[in-house]
């Protein structure tokens, strides 16, 4: 990972900015539910956000370790969304976007992936690096974890939710709220990512948090 390191004082100001400047700045009234009936998964976003399917934006590659080509698969189900005033598929999975954006993915895993996937792989699945290791290796560096929560749901789904601030290669600062879960058999990956620029996150933390919290699994 290439990034510009931040000083301890900048990291303190970053956390203070995000903690104190939260306002409901993005999104109108109402909501829309995105639902996959086959897997019984749904989540909710603002009604006026644009939604894209897998044929409209890049992000089809999944890397659960990056050690072999067979670890990359087309998605079983993929949706992107963009909350900007001028939405575009190009904003999806762009962690420095000026408005909240993100993607949801359901992936049936291969047998090698089922036996090898672990928490480090789940933490890395969107960012391409493990933020826990990055912050541990360089405490005053370009990555800061604002939230780290191991999850275990009633339906057997288990994994991790993280909110990570990181310096991007172009000098921008992005914030990503990522939930990555496996089913009870480690055979299906569920991924929900919401993020945007640092200032956007400070302005829209409640909205982003509501999207992440809305992830729901039907009882089966």
Rosetta blueprint (number, residue, H / E / L):
1 X L
2 X L
3 X L
4 X L
5 X L
6 X L
7 X L
8 X H
9 X H
10 X H
11 X H
12 X H
13 X H
14 X H
15 X H
16 X H
17 X H
18 X H
19 X H
20 X H
21 X L
22 X L
23 X L
24 X L
25 X L
26 X L
27 X L
28 X L
29 X L
30 X L
31 X E
32 X E
33 X E
34 X E
35 X E
36 X E
37 X L
38 X L
39 X L
40 X L
41 X E
42 X E
43 X E
44 X E
45 X E
46 X E
47 X L
48 X L
49 X L
50 X E
51 X E
52 X E
53 X E
54 X L
55 X L
56 X L
57 X L
58 X L
59 X L
60 X L
61 X L
62 X L
63 X L
64 X L
65 X L
66 X L
67 X L
68 X L
69 X H
70 X H
71 X H
72 X L
73 X L
74 X L
75 X L
76 X L
77 X E
78 X E
79 X E
80 X E
81 X E
82 X E
83 X L
84 X L
85 X L
86 X L
87 X L
88 X L
89 X H
90 X H
91 X H
92 X L
93 X L
94 X L
95 X L
96 X L
97 X L
98 X L
99 X L
100 X L
101 X E
102 X E
103 X E
104 X E
105 X E
106 X E
107 X E
108 X E
109 X L
110 X L
111 X H
112 X H
113 X H
114 X H
115 X H
116 X H
117 X L
118 X L
119 X H
120 X H
121 X H
122 X H
123 X H
124 X H
125 X L
126 X L
127 X L
128 X L
129 X L
130 X L
131 X H
132 X H
133 X H
134 X H
135 X H
136 X H
137 X H
138 X L
139 X L
140 X L
141 X L
142 X L
143 X E
144 X E
145 X E
146 X E
147 X E
148 X E
149 X E
150 X E
151 X E
152 X E
153 X L
154 X L
155 X L
156 X L
157 X L
158 X E
159 X E
160 X E
161 X E
162 X E
163 X E
164 X E
165 X E
166 X E
167 X E
168 X L
169 X L
170 X L
171 X L
172 X L
173 X E
174 X E
175 X E
176 X E
177 X E
178 X E
179 X E
180 X E
181 X E
182 X E
183 X L
184 X L
185 X L
186 X L
187 X L
188 X E
189 X E
190 X E
191 X E
192 X E
193 X E
194 X E
195 X E
196 X E
197 X E
198 X H
199 X H
200 X H
201 X H
202 X H
203 X H
204 X H
205 X H
206 X H
207 X H
208 X H
209 X H
210 X H
211 X H
212 X H
213 X H
214 X L
215 X L
216 X E
217 X E
218 X L
219 X L
220 X L
